[in-house]
Amino acid sequence: MLEEIKNVLVEALNVDADEIVPEAKLSDDLDIDSLSAVELALELESTFDVTIEDEELAKLETVQDIIDIIEAKKA
């Protein structure tokens, strides 16, 4: 799952793949702002065929949070 999410982050937001680790903070470590977060959500929804609500998106702070929400929605 991490590799798939890493690919989405690299493709959608041009983030350095080496910086994408589960504990990486989206805003602090990966410089993802609110606009980028919306773009990321759209890419994740498309890639994983899930829906991420706005309130869920607001709670995502780390790469692990993304992994957790995608895995929960795919279960």
Biopython code that builds the backbone (N, CA, C, O; Angstrom):
import numpy as np
from Bio.PDB.StructureBuilder import StructureBuilder

atoms = [
    (1, "MET", "N", (0.822, -1.195, 0.000)),
    (1, "MET", "CA", (0.000, 0.000, 0.000)),
    (1, "MET", "C", (0.869, 1.263, 0.000)),
    (1, "MET", "O", (0.559, 2.227, -0.700)),
    (2, "LEU", "N", (1.939, 1.260, 0.771)),
    (2, "LEU", "CA", (2.814, 2.436, 0.809)),
    (2, "LEU", "C", (3.359, 2.754, -0.576)),
    (2, "LEU", "O", (3.397, 3.918, -0.977)),
    (3, "GLU", "N", (3.778, 1.737, -1.303)),
    (3, "GLU", "CA", (4.338, 1.977, -2.638)),
    (3, "GLU", "C", (3.308, 2.586, -3.573)),
    (3, "GLU", "O", (3.633, 3.478, -4.356)),
    (4, "GLU", "N", (2.061, 2.111, -3.502)),
    (4, "GLU", "CA", (1.014, 2.652, -4.359)),
    (4, "GLU", "C", (0.737, 4.110, -4.007)),
    (4, "GLU", "O", (0.576, 4.944, -4.899)),
    (5, "ILE", "N", (0.682, 4.417, -2.733)),
    (5, "ILE", "CA", (0.440, 5.798, -2.301)),
    (5, "ILE", "C", (1.632, 6.673, -2.644)),
    (5, "ILE", "O", (1.469, 7.830, -3.031)),
    (6, "LYS", "N", (2.815, 6.131, -2.503)),
    (6, "LYS", "CA", (4.034, 6.863, -2.878)),
    (6, "LYS", "C", (3.969, 7.258, -4.352)),
    (6, "LYS", "O", (4.300, 8.387, -4.714)),
    (7, "ASN", "N", (3.542, 6.323, -5.196)),
    (7, "ASN", "CA", (3.423, 6.609, -6.634)),
    (7, "ASN", "C", (2.432, 7.737, -6.895)),
    (7, "ASN", "O", (2.681, 8.609, -7.727)),
    (8, "VAL", "N", (1.308, 7.718, -6.184)),
    (8, "VAL", "CA", (0.303, 8.773, -6.354)),
    (8, "VAL", "C", (0.877, 10.128, -5.938)),
    (8, "VAL", "O", (0.700, 11.120, -6.644)),
    (9, "LEU", "N", (1.562, 10.171, -4.799)),
    (9, "LEU", "CA", (2.150, 11.429, -4.326)),
    (9, "LEU", "C", (3.200, 11.964, -5.304)),
    (9, "LEU", "O", (3.238, 13.161, -5.591)),
    (10, "VAL", "N", (4.030, 11.087, -5.800)),
    (10, "VAL", "CA", (5.071, 11.512, -6.739)),
    (10, "VAL", "C", (4.437, 12.038, -8.026)),
    (10, "VAL", "O", (4.824, 13.092, -8.531)),
    (11, "GLU", "N", (3.457, 11.296, -8.552)),
    (11, "GLU", "CA", (2.809, 11.690, -9.806)),
    (11, "GLU", "C", (1.986, 12.972, -9.647)),
    (11, "GLU", "O", (2.119, 13.906, -10.437)),
    (12, "ALA", "N", (1.141, 13.005, -8.625)),
    (12, "ALA", "CA", (0.191, 14.102, -8.480)),
    (12, "ALA", "C", (0.836, 15.394, -7.991)),
    (12, "ALA", "O", (0.465, 16.481, -8.434)),
    (13, "LEU", "N", (1.797, 15.281, -7.081)),
    (13, "LEU", "CA", (2.308, 16.469, -6.413)),
    (13, "LEU", "C", (3.800, 16.697, -6.597)),
    (13, "LEU", "O", (4.368, 17.637, -6.042)),
    (14, "ASN", "N", (4.426, 15.833, -7.378)),
    (14, "ASN", "CA", (5.848, 15.993, -7.655)),
    (14, "ASN", "C", (6.670, 16.018, -6.363)),
    (14, "ASN", "O", (7.588, 16.824, -6.208)),
    (15, "VAL", "N", (6.319, 15.117, -5.442)),
    (15, "VAL", "CA", (7.013, 14.994, -4.163)),
    (15, "VAL", "C", (8.159, 13.998, -4.338)),
    (15, "VAL", "O", (8.024, 13.017, -5.069)),
    (16, "ASP", "N", (9.271, 14.245, -3.675)),
    (16, "ASP", "CA", (10.424, 13.349, -3.744)),
    (16, "ASP", "C", (10.077, 12.014, -3.082)),
    (16, "ASP", "O", (9.707, 11.982, -1.909)),
    (17, "ALA", "N", (10.193, 10.925, -3.821)),
    (17, "ALA", "CA", (9.814, 9.592, -3.332)),
    (17, "ALA", "C", (10.572, 9.212, -2.062)),
    (17, "ALA", "O", (10.021, 8.514, -1.210)),
    (18, "ASP", "N", (11.808, 9.650, -1.917)),
    (18, "ASP", "CA", (12.605, 9.300, -0.734)),
    (18, "ASP", "C", (12.048, 9.919, 0.558)),
    (18, "ASP", "O", (12.316, 9.423, 1.652)),
    (19, "GLU", "N", (11.269, 11.006, 0.422)),
    (19, "GLU", "CA", (10.712, 11.679, 1.588)),
    (19, "GLU", "C", (9.405, 11.047, 2.050)),
    (19, "GLU", "O", (8.913, 11.361, 3.134)),
    (20, "ILE", "N", (8.841, 10.158, 1.234)),
    (20, "ILE", "CA", (7.532, 9.584, 1.543)),
    (20, "ILE", "C", (7.705, 8.334, 2.387)),
    (20, "ILE", "O", (7.972, 7.243, 1.882)),
    (21, "VAL", "N", (7.546, 8.527, 3.677)),
    (21, "VAL", "CA", (7.599, 7.440, 4.659)),
    (21, "VAL", "C", (6.336, 7.559, 5.503)),
    (21, "VAL", "O", (5.753, 8.641, 5.575)),
    (22, "PRO", "N", (5.896, 6.475, 6.144)),
    (22, "PRO", "CA", (4.627, 6.536, 6.893)),
    (22, "PRO", "C", (4.531, 7.674, 7.902)),
    (22, "PRO", "O", (3.455, 8.242, 8.089)),
    (23, "GLU", "N", (5.634, 8.013, 8.551)),
    (23, "GLU", "CA", (5.575, 9.056, 9.576)),
    (23, "GLU", "C", (5.730, 10.473, 9.033)),
    (23, "GLU", "O", (5.670, 11.434, 9.800)),
    (24, "ALA", "N", (5.928, 10.618, 7.731)),
    (24, "ALA", "CA", (6.097, 11.951, 7.134)),
    (24, "ALA", "C", (4.808, 12.762, 7.277)),
    (24, "ALA", "O", (3.722, 12.290, 6.941)),
    (25, "LYS", "N", (4.949, 13.987, 7.780)),
    (25, "LYS", "CA", (3.792, 14.874, 7.921)),
    (25, "LYS", "C", (3.533, 15.550, 6.571)),
    (25, "LYS", "O", (4.447, 16.071, 5.931)),
    (26, "LEU", "N", (2.272, 15.527, 6.161)),
    (26, "LEU", "CA", (1.921, 16.041, 4.840)),
    (26, "LEU", "C", (2.275, 17.513, 4.678)),
    (26, "LEU", "O", (2.869, 17.900, 3.672)),
    (27, "SER", "N", (1.918, 18.330, 5.652)),
    (27, "SER", "CA", (2.172, 19.767, 5.500)),
    (27, "SER", "C", (3.610, 20.139, 5.811)),
    (27, "SER", "O", (4.220, 20.915, 5.075)),
    (28, "ASP", "N", (4.162, 19.600, 6.890)),
    (28, "ASP", "CA", (5.511, 19.995, 7.316)),
    (28, "ASP", "C", (6.613, 19.364, 6.483)),
    (28, "ASP", "O", (7.521, 20.056, 6.021)),
    (29, "ASP", "N", (6.538, 18.049, 6.289)),
    (29, "ASP", "CA", (7.625, 17.334, 5.614)),
    (29, "ASP", "C", (7.493, 17.325, 4.088)),
    (29, "ASP", "O", (8.493, 17.358, 3.372)),
    (30, "LEU", "N", (6.249, 17.278, 3.600)),
    (30, "LEU", "CA", (6.034, 17.151, 2.161)),
    (30, "LEU", "C", (5.511, 18.432, 1.516)),
    (30, "LEU", "O", (5.271, 18.468, 0.309)),
    (31, "ASP", "N", (5.336, 19.476, 2.313)),
    (31, "ASP", "CA", (4.886, 20.788, 1.817)),
    (31, "ASP", "C", (3.581, 20.704, 1.029)),
    (31, "ASP", "O", (3.433, 21.351, -0.008)),
    (32, "ILE", "N", (2.639, 19.908, 1.524)),
    (32, "ILE", "CA", (1.339, 19.797, 0.872)),
    (32, "ILE", "C", (0.400, 20.813, 1.520)),
    (32, "ILE", "O", (0.102, 20.726, 2.711)),
    (33, "ASP", "N", (-0.064, 21.782, 0.716)),
    (33, "ASP", "CA", (-0.999, 22.783, 1.228)),
    (33, "ASP", "C", (-2.435, 22.327, 0.960)),
    (33, "ASP", "O", (-2.649, 21.223, 0.461)),
    (34, "SER", "N", (-3.408, 23.161, 1.285)),
    (34, "SER", "CA", (-4.813, 22.751, 1.167)),
    (34, "SER", "C", (-5.209, 22.473, -0.281)),
    (34, "SER", "O", (-5.967, 21.538, -0.538)),
    (35, "LEU", "N", (-4.717, 23.259, -1.223)),
    (35, "LEU", "CA", (-5.028, 23.014, -2.630)),
    (35, "LEU", "C", (-4.414, 21.697, -3.095)),
    (35, "LEU", "O", (-5.063, 20.910, -3.784)),
    (36, "SER", "N", (-3.169, 21.466, -2.718)),
    (36, "SER", "CA", (-2.509, 20.208, -3.075)),
    (36, "SER", "C", (-3.208, 19.017, -2.432)),
    (36, "SER", "O", (-3.271, 17.937, -3.019)),
    (37, "ALA", "N", (-3.732, 19.216, -1.227)),
    (37, "ALA", "CA", (-4.440, 18.140, -0.531)),
    (37, "ALA", "C", (-5.700, 17.745, -1.296)),
    (37, "ALA", "O", (-6.031, 16.562, -1.381)),
    (38, "VAL", "N", (-6.393, 18.721, -1.846)),
    (38, "VAL", "CA", (-7.591, 18.427, -2.640)),
    (38, "VAL", "C", (-7.196, 17.660, -3.900)),
    (38, "VAL", "O", (-7.852, 16.683, -4.261)),
    (39, "GLU", "N", (-6.137, 18.092, -4.566)),
    (39, "GLU", "CA", (-5.650, 17.384, -5.753)),
    (39, "GLU", "C", (-5.256, 15.952, -5.387)),
    (39, "GLU", "O", (-5.550, 15.013, -6.128)),
    (40, "LEU", "N", (-4.599, 15.793, -4.256)),
    (40, "LEU", "CA", (-4.193, 14.474, -3.790)),
    (40, "LEU", "C", (-5.418, 13.597, -3.540)),
    (40, "LEU", "O", (-5.441, 12.430, -3.932)),
    (41, "ALA", "N", (-6.425, 14.156, -2.894)),
    (41, "ALA", "CA", (-7.650, 13.395, -2.611)),
    (41, "ALA", "C", (-8.289, 12.915, -3.905)),
    (41, "ALA", "O", (-8.731, 11.769, -3.994)),
    (42, "LEU", "N", (-8.340, 13.777, -4.899)),
    (42, "LEU", "CA", (-8.927, 13.387, -6.189)),
    (42, "LEU", "C", (-8.137, 12.255, -6.830)),
    (42, "LEU", "O", (-8.719, 11.320, -7.381)),
    (43, "GLU", "N", (-6.827, 12.338, -6.759)),
    (43, "GLU", "CA", (-5.981, 11.276, -7.317)),
    (43, "GLU", "C", (-6.163, 9.966, -6.560)),
    (43, "GLU", "O", (-6.251, 8.900, -7.170)),
    (44, "LEU", "N", (-6.220, 10.045, -5.239)),
    (44, "LEU", "CA", (-6.416, 8.841, -4.426)),
    (44, "LEU", "C", (-7.771, 8.213, -4.723)),
    (44, "LEU", "O", (-7.885, 6.993, -4.842)),
    (45, "GLU", "N", (-8.795, 9.048, -4.841)),
    (45, "GLU", "CA", (-10.135, 8.539, -5.149)),
    (45, "GLU", "C", (-10.145, 7.825, -6.493)),
    (45, "GLU", "O", (-10.730, 6.752, -6.633)),
    (46, "SER", "N", (-9.508, 8.415, -7.451)),
    (46, "SER", "CA", (-9.451, 7.829, -8.793)),
    (46, "SER", "C", (-8.634, 6.534, -8.809)),
    (46, "SER", "O", (-9.053, 5.531, -9.386)),
    (47, "THR", "N", (-7.489, 6.571, -8.181)),
    (47, "THR", "CA", (-6.582, 5.425, -8.188)),
    (47, "THR", "C", (-7.147, 4.229, -7.433)),
    (47, "THR", "O", (-7.060, 3.093, -7.899)),
    (48, "PHE", "N", (-7.730, 4.492, -6.257)),
    (48, "PHE", "CA", (-8.165, 3.403, -5.385)),
    (48, "PHE", "C", (-9.676, 3.163, -5.411)),
    (48, "PHE", "O", (-10.181, 2.293, -4.702)),
    (49, "ASP", "N", (-10.399, 3.938, -6.233)),
    (49, "ASP", "CA", (-11.852, 3.798, -6.376)),
    (49, "ASP", "C", (-12.549, 3.906, -5.013)),
    (49, "ASP", "O", (-13.346, 3.047, -4.636)),
    (50, "VAL", "N", (-12.230, 4.973, -4.295)),
    (50, "VAL", "CA", (-12.840, 5.260, -2.993)),
    (50, "VAL", "C", (-13.313, 6.717, -3.001)),
    (50, "VAL", "O", (-13.003, 7.474, -3.921)),
    (51, "THR", "N", (-14.060, 7.094, -1.977)),
    (51, "THR", "CA", (-14.475, 8.480, -1.800)),
    (51, "THR", "C", (-13.907, 8.978, -0.481)),
    (51, "THR", "O", (-14.072, 8.345, 0.562)),
    (52, "ILE", "N", (-13.239, 10.119, -0.542)),
    (52, "ILE", "CA", (-12.688, 10.741, 0.666)),
    (52, "ILE", "C", (-13.472, 12.024, 0.912)),
    (52, "ILE", "O", (-13.409, 12.967, 0.124)),
    (53, "GLU", "N", (-14.207, 12.045, 2.011)),
    (53, "GLU", "CA", (-15.022, 13.211, 2.358)),
    (53, "GLU", "C", (-14.121, 14.359, 2.819)),
    (53, "GLU", "O", (-12.989, 14.141, 3.253)),
    (54, "ASP", "N", (-14.642, 15.583, 2.717)),
    (54, "ASP", "CA", (-13.864, 16.768, 3.103)),
    (54, "ASP", "C", (-13.403, 16.700, 4.555)),
    (54, "ASP", "O", (-12.272, 17.069, 4.872)),
    (55, "GLU", "N", (-14.288, 16.224, 5.438)),
    (55, "GLU", "CA", (-13.901, 16.169, 6.858)),
    (55, "GLU", "C", (-12.821, 15.114, 7.097)),
    (55, "GLU", "O", (-11.995, 15.260, 7.998)),
    (56, "GLU", "N", (-12.828, 14.051, 6.291)),
    (56, "GLU", "CA", (-11.766, 13.036, 6.384)),
    (56, "GLU", "C", (-10.457, 13.610, 5.870)),
    (56, "GLU", "O", (-9.401, 13.392, 6.464)),
    (57, "LEU", "N", (-10.525, 14.335, 4.777)),
    (57, "LEU", "CA", (-9.338, 14.957, 4.197)),
    (57, "LEU", "C", (-8.685, 15.907, 5.193)),
    (57, "LEU", "O", (-7.459, 15.962, 5.295)),
    (58, "ALA", "N", (-9.496, 16.648, 5.921)),
    (58, "ALA", "CA", (-8.979, 17.615, 6.896)),
    (58, "ALA", "C", (-8.220, 16.942, 8.033)),
    (58, "ALA", "O", (-7.364, 17.563, 8.663)),
    (59, "LYS", "N", (-8.531, 15.670, 8.296)),
    (59, "LYS", "CA", (-7.897, 14.948, 9.405)),
    (59, "LYS", "C", (-6.590, 14.258, 8.997)),
    (59, "LYS", "O", (-5.856, 13.773, 9.858)),
    (60, "LEU", "N", (-6.302, 14.211, 7.718)),
    (60, "LEU", "CA", (-5.087, 13.529, 7.262)),
    (60, "LEU", "C", (-3.870, 14.388, 7.578)),
    (60, "LEU", "O", (-3.740, 15.507, 7.083)),
    (61, "GLU", "N", (-2.981, 13.850, 8.406)),
    (61, "GLU", "CA", (-1.788, 14.597, 8.795)),
    (61, "GLU", "C", (-0.498, 13.935, 8.330)),
    (61, "GLU", "O", (0.498, 14.614, 8.081)),
    (62, "THR", "N", (-0.514, 12.602, 8.213)),
    (62, "THR", "CA", (0.706, 11.882, 7.828)),
    (62, "THR", "C", (0.412, 10.930, 6.674)),
    (62, "THR", "O", (-0.746, 10.682, 6.335)),
    (63, "VAL", "N", (1.459, 10.410, 6.088)),
    (63, "VAL", "CA", (1.317, 9.411, 5.028)),
    (63, "VAL", "C", (0.605, 8.178, 5.592)),
    (63, "VAL", "O", (-0.201, 7.557, 4.898)),
    (64, "GLN", "N", (0.897, 7.822, 6.842)),
    (64, "GLN", "CA", (0.225, 6.676, 7.468)),
    (64, "GLN", "C", (-1.279, 6.905, 7.555)),
    (64, "GLN", "O", (-2.056, 5.962, 7.402)),
    (65, "ASP", "N", (-1.699, 8.142, 7.799)),
    (65, "ASP", "CA", (-3.137, 8.447, 7.835)),
    (65, "ASP", "C", (-3.780, 8.146, 6.479)),
    (65, "ASP", "O", (-4.900, 7.639, 6.420)),
    (66, "ILE", "N", (-3.080, 8.456, 5.406)),
    (66, "ILE", "CA", (-3.590, 8.153, 4.061)),
    (66, "ILE", "C", (-3.706, 6.646, 3.889)),
    (66, "ILE", "O", (-4.727, 6.146, 3.416)),
    (67, "ILE", "N", (-2.653, 5.920, 4.276)),
    (67, "ILE", "CA", (-2.670, 4.456, 4.179)),
    (67, "ILE", "C", (-3.859, 3.899, 4.956)),
    (67, "ILE", "O", (-4.589, 3.046, 4.452)),
    (68, "ASP", "N", (-4.051, 4.379, 6.178)),
    (68, "ASP", "CA", (-5.127, 3.891, 7.037)),
    (68, "ASP", "C", (-6.501, 4.115, 6.422)),
    (68, "ASP", "O", (-7.343, 3.217, 6.431)),
    (69, "ILE", "N", (-6.728, 5.316, 5.887)),
    (69, "ILE", "CA", (-8.062, 5.603, 5.355)),
    (69, "ILE", "C", (-8.338, 4.800, 4.091)),
    (69, "ILE", "O", (-9.457, 4.331, 3.885)),
    (70, "ILE", "N", (-7.330, 4.640, 3.250)),
    (70, "ILE", "CA", (-7.521, 3.870, 2.021)),
    (70, "ILE", "C", (-7.780, 2.402, 2.369)),
    (70, "ILE", "O", (-8.684, 1.781, 1.810)),
    (71, "GLU", "N", (-7.000, 1.857, 3.281)),
    (71, "GLU", "CA", (-7.188, 0.446, 3.679)),
    (71, "GLU", "C", (-8.565, 0.248, 4.309)),
    (71, "GLU", "O", (-9.212, -0.769, 4.058)),
    (72, "ALA", "N", (-9.022, 1.197, 5.119)),
    (72, "ALA", "CA", (-10.333, 1.078, 5.757)),
    (72, "ALA", "C", (-11.454, 1.110, 4.727)),
    (72, "ALA", "O", (-12.445, 0.391, 4.854)),
    (73, "LYS", "N", (-11.294, 1.942, 3.714)),
    (73, "LYS", "CA", (-12.331, 2.047, 2.691)),
    (73, "LYS", "C", (-12.318, 0.873, 1.710)),
    (73, "LYS", "O", (-13.339, 0.554, 1.101)),
    (74, "LYS", "N", (-11.172, 0.243, 1.564)),
    (74, "LYS", "CA", (-11.065, -0.902, 0.655)),
    (74, "LYS", "C", (-11.508, -2.196, 1.316)),
    (74, "LYS", "O", (-11.755, -3.189, 0.632)),
    (75, "ALA", "N", (-11.610, -2.196, 2.648)),
    (75, "ALA", "CA", (-11.955, -3.433, 3.385)),
    (75, "ALA", "C", (-13.414, -3.787, 3.211)),
    (75, "ALA", "O", (-13.876, -4.790, 3.756)),
]
sb = StructureBuilder()
sb.init_structure("model")
sb.init_model(0)
sb.init_chain("A")
sb.init_seg("    ")
for serial, (resi, resn, name, xyz) in enumerate(atoms, 1):
    if name == "N":
        sb.init_residue(resn, " ", resi, " ")
    sb.init_atom(name, np.array(xyz, "f"), 0.0, 1.0, " ", f" {name:<3s}", serial, name[0])
structure = sb.get_structure()
